[in-house]
Structure formats: structure tokens, C-alpha cells
């Protein structure tokens, strides 16, 4: 038998070790302080492997030993801890007219948030320059920041670094995010489609979410979806899967900039709602001069006050959000659908109408086994999704961040 | 540190070994005769691991040593081989009115095929009984058969064992496939939704298909989809994901038995085509008395003869097949879409119209990077999908079939 080259042998061991390191970090992240024995039991790893890997993680400063904790049979054992407050990431969320930059700890606690000036088609490049400056300033002032995550509207072409379709503000299409940011800072940068970033945020930061089949349904300036199937984020060949906003709900319906007809986004995005509001007889005074988000929030405020016309309009929109939900059931069969971003701020009246549509149109076995909730993360905190992208990379590929080998 | 229980330690080692065994078998399956060094290099496994695992696989009779093969630097080394003709599986495909039972070798070569008498709503239970008898007969006569794979129409509720929706022939809904078949034979039985089975067949048996992002688009008595994303079959929480036939293409369209409105299946399944043919002024004489498949094939024959009305009707249907394709692009972004089952027999005229719709409606970057082809497996061979379900299990979980530990 020929021997393999040492490089291959090493690669093999490195791959397995990195996978085990990642599993240990994820266990500590999700379960808090744990003993080596508890980790070994949960992950079905040998005590020897745990001892070796945790020693290197402690040496590299990634995890720490805490005082004794109660083990099984009342034996005391040393606890291990991933100190989520010790490391930080920057999240940058791009949402056409709004760019937000936040600093987060690993648990998803937001330490600062910076809303950049409203972006117009003319100021896209100024905004890019501002992001460079601001991120560099943040990095210079806080050595604990170890990565930048960015969430960009889909369909985002991962390999190319460009957004394929932007319904308004065409200048965004010209931005190559990879070229602009991939090697721009002292820490690694990770880019993800925004709804997929949102799914990661729900998965990491919401303690009530335990599903391995999770869909984050972003209804905001765009309409998007991030779907986790059995623990794997569905990506597609180019990273352009789960683009629910461009799935047609009416093949004879409204044309969309993407080339398709009847795209869901044309019926229930913040922009579509803004159009509906503008078309009323002054339901929201001055709505024409508002941003999409402002117009939506003004509508939702009227709904809360009991305004009948406003509530009628909201129900109309909610039915379309519901049709999107029905498609999510049949295309992805998640066990939990989280509705987030601007439009989800409409709250209970929206959710009730969505559930009504789902009750009418979804197979009962699927409906019965699926939870639909509003996101527990506030819309301003949607930038948390961008942070979650970076944190996920840290948990999955620790050796990129620390010398743990 | 507390020691883990021996059971956990064992489980850990067993999991890793099974995974490596599986990877070695899959390598031999896809690449043919290989030396231990070639396998070690391709899989980044240590020579020691390869030696140990292949020794056990040889001992258990799963793989064999062949004569010397040419290694690197002209050194000779011993070849290893998975003899795909030595092991056999039974595939059973359920398609409402047609049930087929085939015997296959591991390479997907069909050794026998049995079309059961056309099933009506009244003969569903007789058919179940016949399957029991026929499979037992096949197993009694061929000791090399080591598993049964079954492909059933979706939405198939994997945990419960039932089909959730059947648009015609309601008796099928009462069949619990798990209860009927899971423990019925001397070999293990594996069940899968039919389009997902088709995706596995394309992935395993078609040498031209190398994509890790593959969609098999089944357009037959039902309309279904099996999607492989980065090598993982998308399942959903209950196994009811990728039910493209019940994704609405028109939320104000035709009602469907599933409760949804405008389901794709209502526009381009073999049954929908049959209805269209029946509604013509005798385009296909005697069509009302035909099966759906017969009516479709009669229509396609007329198309080939150049009949204008027939071609017009086909183009109309093909546009709907195309709308489904557009949804597949935006929901799953595969790099290869394979169109299969009865309707795909319409051939080039169908495919051309589907491509026309896709050219009109899909983002160019996605369109440019995605291949759409007709299945190379003939419709009768669609039962190969059922066989592929069993073969996939063998390749992924060899210890279920052989004592290799």
C-alpha cells in the first residue's frame, strides 16, 4: 500500500478535530457551563478527545474553567464556560435605504447601534465609504471584536458578491460586496442573504426556538426567507435558494423587476404597503413623503387605534403574507415559522389573519405540527442577524479565529 | 473528571467508523476500482483507518480485492471493488393507478419488472396483498436481495406512514405504509416520497449528473419535487418539504383537494392533461376511457405527427410546467433540474417551451448557471427511484446490512 502524503493525513485529522472543537463550542454556547463529562456524554466523544480539545481551547483563551459544579451522583467536577461577553462581533445590515451597524457580544446582546443616514440611489457609494470608516473606527477602539458579519438583501449571488435584483435603488446592484469588504478589515468578514442571517439570529439568540427545521420569514423592504432544514441552512447552488419574495403567487399577476410575474414581494413588502397607503384617500396624511417603514408604522398605529379602513387594508396585506406562509409550508415544511422585520410590527392582527389563511389552505397534519410566531427580536435588532452570521462562523470554524490546533 | 459510560464511548467510535465506512463505499460506488492509497487521498483518511475499515468490509463480503492496478508513479497497488452486480434490491413504485415492482442490481440495472394490474379505488387493498406475496416470492428466490425500497406519492408523512393528500383514489389515504411494510419482509424496507426517490436515482445512476445541487421535477400522475441541496436531500420536519405540486401558482386559481388554491398539480399533471384532452372536440378518440398516462401518450404521439391542435395544447401545458420550474429556481436554486415521469415523455417540444418560460421569468445569473434536462431514465424505469432509496441506505448505513463492525 502506498502511503498518503503527510498533508492529506493532517487534513483528515484537522477536519475531524475542527468538527469536534466546533461541536464542543456549540454545546457550551447553547447549554452554558458544563463539565467535561457532561460534554462527553452529550456529544458522544471520548473523554480523551474532550480533554485534549478543551485544553487547547483554554490555552487559546476561547473557553475558561469555572469553579466546581455539581456532577452526576453528587460528585463535584470543574465547569467549562464559553464567555460570551468576552468576545464581540460587528453586524452590518443593508436594507436598501437603511444601513445599520451594531456591535454585539456572542450572546447577541447589542452593545451599540448606529443608524446611517437614509440612503438614496445617489448616496450608495458614500454609504459604502462611511461603512469602511465606521467599522475601522470600531475595530480600532475594541480589540475584543473578532469578526464582521454582513446581511444583504437577496437574491445575493454568494460567489460573485452581488445582489442580483434590487427593485428600487439600482445603484446597489453595482456594489460588489466581496470586493468592497472581504479583505477590508483586520478581522474576517462574512456575508449572507438577510433572511438567512435572520434565521441564524433566531436559532442562536432566541432561547424559545429549539427547532432544527426553522424558517425565518422576513417581510420588510424586501420579502425573503431563511430556511434551516434538519440543522442545515438551505443555500442553493449560487446561494440564491429560498427567495420566497420572488416565488410567484399569481403567474398572471404583477410584473416584477426580477423578470418573474406575480412575485410575492409585489403584494406585501413595505414598499407595496406604502403604495396601498398612498392610494387611499389620505388615510395616512403626508404618506407620500415618508419612507416605506414610516408609512407602514403609521398604518399600524392607526390599526391599533381601531381605524376601520386601516384594519381593512392590513387584513388585505396579511392575506398575502399568509399566501407566502402557505408556500413555505409546502416548499419547506418547517416546524417553526418566525415572521420578522418591519411588517411583523403590525403584531397580533397580522398574525391572526396569516393563521386564518394557513388554516384554510394548508394540509391539517402540516398545520398542526407547525408553530407560527412573531420574531422576538425587534426590527432595529434585525441587525442582530448580521452579527449571527459572524458568530455562526466562530462556532463552526474556531481555528479561523484562534490558534487552537 | 468523570468517565463517560462505555456505551457512549462506543457510540462515538461507532458513529465515526460507520461514517468512514459509508464514505469508502460511496467512493468505490462512484469511482469504480480504486487502491487504498487513492481512497485515502480522496477522502483525507489516514492509511491506518483505510486498512482497518477495508479489512472488515472484505471479511463481511461487501467489497473485494481485484488484481493489481496502476498507482501513482507507476507503482502497482491492489485494487478494491464494490461488486454492484453481486447485491440486489427490490424497488416498489406506487403511482395511484400503477404499482410497479422491479429488481435491480446496485448499479441501477433493472433485472426484472412487474407491472401490477391497474389499481382502482376498490382494489387498493388487493394490491397491497399482492405486493406482499410478490415481494416475498422474489426474496425467497434470490438470496442476493438485501433491501426493499418503496417510492410513494407525496405529501408523504414520514413519521406517520401515510400519504396526506391523494387527489383521486381516496382509499390510498387509508394505507399506513409503515404498518403494512416496515417489518413485513426478511430484509429492511425503506420508504420515500416518489420525487425524492427520483432525485436519488438520478444522483446514483446517471453518470452525466454530478451536481451536488440537483432537483428532480416529477410531472406525472402527481407533480412533485426532490431537491438535493449541497448533497443533502431537503426533507422538512415531517418529510413533506419540496411539495411543488401543492405550491400555488395562482392564489385565486383552481381549488385543490389539499385545501390550497391554484396548486401547480391542477394545471399540468397527467390528470390535468387528460381533462384538457377530454374537453377538446375529439382530438384523441376514446380518450375518456383511457388512463391518464394513455391519454397523455396519445396526445404526445399526435404532437409528433405534427397535429397543430395537439401541439397548441402541449405548449399550453408546458407553460405551466415552466412556471413550476421558475418556482424551483427561486425556491431551491439547483444547478441541474431533471424533468421526469409521464409528462416528460413529450420530449423536445415540452422542454423548449419550458426553457422559453424560464428565459422570460428567471434572473439571468440563475438561468445561466442552471441546466434543465429530460430524465435519462425511462418512465417505466422510474421504479428505479424506489431501488435508489434502498441503495442509498446501503451506501450510507452499511452496518444495517452487514456485520462490518
Interface residues (C-beta under 8 A of the other chain):
Chain A: X1 X2 X3 X4 X5 X8 X9 X11 X12 X13 X15 X16 X35 X36 X37 X40 X41 X43 X44 X45 X46 X47 X51 X71 X72 X75 X77 X78 X155 X157 X160 X164 X165 X211 X213 X229 X230 X232 X234 X235 X236 X237 X238 X239 X240 X241 X242 X243 X244 X246 X247 X248 X249 X250 X251 X252 X253 X258 X259 X260 X261 X262 X323 X326 X327 X330 X331 X332 X333 X334 X335 X360 X361 X362 X363 X364 X365 X366 X369 X370
Chain B: X1 X2 X3 X4 X5 X8 X9 X11 X12 X13 X15 X16 X35 X36 X37 X40 X41 X43 X44 X45 X46 X47 X51 X71 X72 X75 X77 X78 X155 X157 X160 X164 X165 X211 X213 X229 X230 X232 X234 X235 X236 X237 X238 X239 X240 X241 X242 X243 X244 X246 X247 X248 X249 X250 X251 X252 X258 X259 X260 X261 X262 X323 X326 X327 X330 X331 X332 X333 X334 X335 X360 X361 X362 X363 X364 X365 X366 X369 X370
